[in-house]
Amino acid sequence: MPYACPSSSVMSRIRITGGTWRSRMIQVADGPGLRPTPDRVRETLFNWLGHDLSGVKCLDAFAGSGILGLEAASRGATQVVMIEKERRAFLQLEKNVALFNSPACKLVCGDALECAPAVAADCDLIFLDPPYRLGLLEKFEVLLPRLAKPEARIYAEAEYPLENLGPWRVVKRGTAGQVHYHLLEQP
C-alpha cells in the first residue's frame, strides 16, 4: 500500500519530482498519521497546476514531511508557509528546508487550525493533507475564505472522495490505493 507509514523508527527518503531541486532527496520522519504524497501523485498534481509557480503564494497547512511545499518552492513559488503540529515531524521539516536555503519557505510549528489565520492570507494555492479520521478537512473548511483568494486552487487528500470544500468544487480527482486526491477551484 503506497501510503503506509514505515513501522520502524528508521527514516525513509523521498525525492522532489520537479523544478530547480528536481531529484533531490529529503528525509521523512516516522510519525503518527504521516504519509508523504507519493511521487506519482505529486507528478499528477503539478501537471494539473502547471510546472511554473512563479509568483504564487502557498500554504501547506498540514505539512508533515513538507514535500508538497518544497515541490511548490522548487517550481518558483514566491512564498510557501508550512505548518506542522507534530514536533518530531517539524524538526525533520526544519532540517529538510535548511538544505535548500530558500527564503520562500516559512515554517510554523503549531496547530494549522489555530495558526493558519495568523500566518497566511491571500493564498493562491493551499495544500490540505491532514491526518485522517479526525475531521480536520471539515474543520479547516471554515477558514478557507479567510486564507485563500477567490481564484485560489486547493489540493486536498482524504480517505473518501470529496465534492467540495465550501465554495471550492472538485475539478480534477484521482485515487492512489485507498487515498482520494482532489484539485478544487471556485466556479
C-alpha positions as CSV (number, residue, x, y, z in Angstrom):
1,M,0.0,0.0,0.0
2,P,1.7,3.2,-1.1
3,Y,0.6,5.4,1.8
4,A,1.5,3.1,4.7
5,C,3.8,4.6,7.3
6,P,7.0,2.8,8.0
7,S,6.7,0.6,11.1
8,S,10.2,1.1,12.3
9,S,11.8,4.3,13.6
10,V,14.2,4.3,10.6
11,M,13.7,7.4,8.4
12,S,12.8,7.0,4.8
13,R,13.6,9.3,1.9
14,I,11.5,10.8,-0.9
15,R,12.6,12.8,-3.9
16,I,11.4,16.2,-5.2
17,T,9.9,15.5,-8.7
18,G,10.4,18.8,-10.5
19,G,11.7,22.3,-10.6
20,T,15.2,23.6,-9.6
21,W,15.5,20.9,-6.9
22,R,14.4,18.0,-9.1
23,S,15.7,14.6,-7.9
24,R,17.0,16.0,-4.6
25,M,16.1,13.7,-1.7
26,I,14.6,14.6,1.7
27,Q,14.4,12.6,4.9
28,V,10.9,11.7,6.3
29,A,10.5,11.0,10.0
30,D,8.2,8.2,11.0
31,G,5.3,9.7,12.8
32,P,1.6,9.1,13.6
33,G,-0.6,9.8,10.5
34,L,2.4,10.9,8.4
35,R,2.0,9.6,4.8
36,P,4.0,11.7,2.3
37,T,2.3,12.1,-1.0
38,P,3.9,9.6,-3.4
39,D,5.9,10.7,-6.5
40,R,3.2,9.6,-9.0
41,V,0.5,11.7,-7.2
42,R,2.8,14.7,-6.9
43,E,3.7,14.5,-10.6
44,T,-0.1,14.4,-11.5
45,L,-0.8,17.3,-9.2
46,F,1.9,19.5,-10.7
47,N,0.7,18.5,-14.2
48,W,-2.7,19.9,-13.1
49,L,-1.2,23.0,-11.6
50,G,1.5,23.7,-14.1
51,H,5.2,23.4,-13.5
52,D,5.9,27.1,-13.2
53,L,4.5,28.5,-9.9
54,S,6.4,31.8,-10.1
55,G,4.7,34.5,-8.0
56,V,2.4,32.0,-6.3
57,K,1.7,32.3,-2.6
58,C,1.1,28.8,-1.0
59,L,0.0,27.4,2.3
60,D,0.9,23.8,3.2
61,A,-1.4,23.5,6.2
62,F,-0.6,20.0,7.5
63,A,2.9,19.9,6.1
64,G,4.2,16.6,7.5
65,S,7.4,15.9,5.5
66,G,7.0,19.2,3.7
67,I,7.2,17.6,0.3
68,L,4.2,19.5,-1.2
69,G,5.6,22.8,0.0
70,L,9.1,22.0,-1.2
71,E,7.8,20.9,-4.6
72,A,6.0,24.3,-4.9
73,A,9.1,26.3,-3.8
74,S,11.2,24.2,-6.3
75,R,8.9,25.4,-9.0
76,G,9.2,29.0,-8.1
77,A,6.5,29.8,-5.6
78,T,7.2,33.2,-4.0
79,Q,6.0,32.2,-0.5
80,V,5.4,28.8,1.0
81,V,4.1,28.7,4.6
82,M,4.4,25.2,6.0
83,I,2.5,24.4,9.3
84,E,3.2,21.2,11.2
85,K,1.9,20.3,14.6
86,E,3.8,17.1,15.4
87,R,7.2,18.1,16.9
88,R,9.3,15.2,15.5
89,A,8.0,15.8,12.0
90,F,8.5,19.6,12.4
91,L,12.2,19.1,13.5
92,Q,12.8,17.0,10.4
93,L,11.0,19.5,8.3
94,E,13.3,22.3,9.6
95,K,16.3,20.1,8.5
96,N,14.9,19.5,5.1
97,V,14.1,23.1,4.4
98,A,17.6,24.1,5.6
99,L,19.1,22.0,2.8
100,F,17.6,24.4,0.2
101,N,18.3,27.7,2.0
102,S,15.1,29.1,0.4
103,P,13.8,32.5,1.5
104,A,10.4,31.4,0.1
105,C,9.8,28.8,2.8
106,K,8.4,29.9,6.2
107,L,7.9,27.2,8.9
108,V,5.4,27.3,11.7
109,C,5.2,24.6,14.5
110,G,1.7,24.5,15.6
111,D,-1.9,23.5,15.0
112,A,-3.0,24.6,11.5
113,L,-6.5,25.4,12.7
114,E,-5.1,27.8,15.2
115,C,-2.1,29.2,13.3
116,A,-3.1,29.5,9.7
117,P,-5.2,32.7,10.0
118,A,-2.3,34.5,11.7
119,V,0.5,33.4,9.3
120,A,-1.2,33.0,5.9
121,A,-3.6,35.2,3.9
122,D,-4.4,35.8,0.2
123,C,-3.0,32.4,-0.8
124,D,-3.1,31.4,-4.4
125,L,-2.7,27.7,-3.6
126,I,-3.5,25.7,-0.5
127,F,-2.3,22.1,0.2
128,L,-4.5,20.1,2.6
129,D,-3.3,16.7,3.5
130,P,-4.3,16.3,7.2
131,P,-4.2,13.2,9.4
132,Y,-7.2,11.0,8.6
133,R,-10.3,10.2,10.7
134,L,-10.1,13.4,12.8
135,G,-12.5,15.6,10.7
136,L,-9.7,18.1,10.0
137,L,-10.7,18.9,6.5
138,E,-14.2,19.8,7.6
139,K,-12.9,21.9,10.5
140,F,-10.4,23.7,8.1
141,E,-13.1,24.4,5.5
142,V,-14.5,27.3,7.5
143,L,-11.0,29.0,7.4
144,L,-10.6,28.9,3.6
145,P,-12.4,32.2,2.8
146,R,-10.1,34.0,5.2
147,L,-6.9,32.3,3.8
148,A,-7.5,32.0,0.1
149,K,-8.0,34.4,-2.8
150,P,-11.3,33.7,-4.5
151,E,-9.4,32.4,-7.6
152,A,-7.2,30.2,-5.4
153,R,-6.8,26.5,-6.1
154,I,-6.9,23.9,-3.3
155,Y,-5.3,20.5,-3.3
156,A,-6.9,18.1,-0.8
157,E,-6.2,14.5,0.1
158,A,-8.8,12.5,2.0
159,E,-9.7,8.9,2.9
160,Y,-13.0,9.5,1.0
161,P,-14.0,11.3,-2.2
162,L,-14.8,15.0,-2.0
163,E,-17.2,17.1,-4.0
164,N,-16.4,20.5,-2.5
165,L,-14.8,22.4,0.4
166,G,-17.0,25.4,1.0
167,P,-17.4,27.2,-2.4
168,W,-14.5,25.4,-3.9
169,R,-15.6,22.5,-6.2
170,V,-13.6,19.5,-7.3
171,V,-12.4,20.0,-10.9
172,K,-9.9,17.1,-11.0
173,R,-9.6,13.9,-8.9
174,G,-7.6,10.7,-8.6
175,T,-7.1,7.8,-6.3
176,A,-3.9,6.0,-5.1
177,G,-4.7,2.9,-3.2
178,Q,-7.4,4.0,-0.7
179,V,-6.5,7.7,-0.8
180,H,-8.5,10.2,-2.8
181,Y,-6.8,13.3,-4.1
182,H,-8.5,16.4,-5.5
183,L,-7.9,19.7,-7.1
184,L,-10.6,22.3,-6.2
185,E,-11.5,25.7,-7.7
186,Q,-14.3,28.1,-7.3
187,P,-16.8,28.2,-10.2
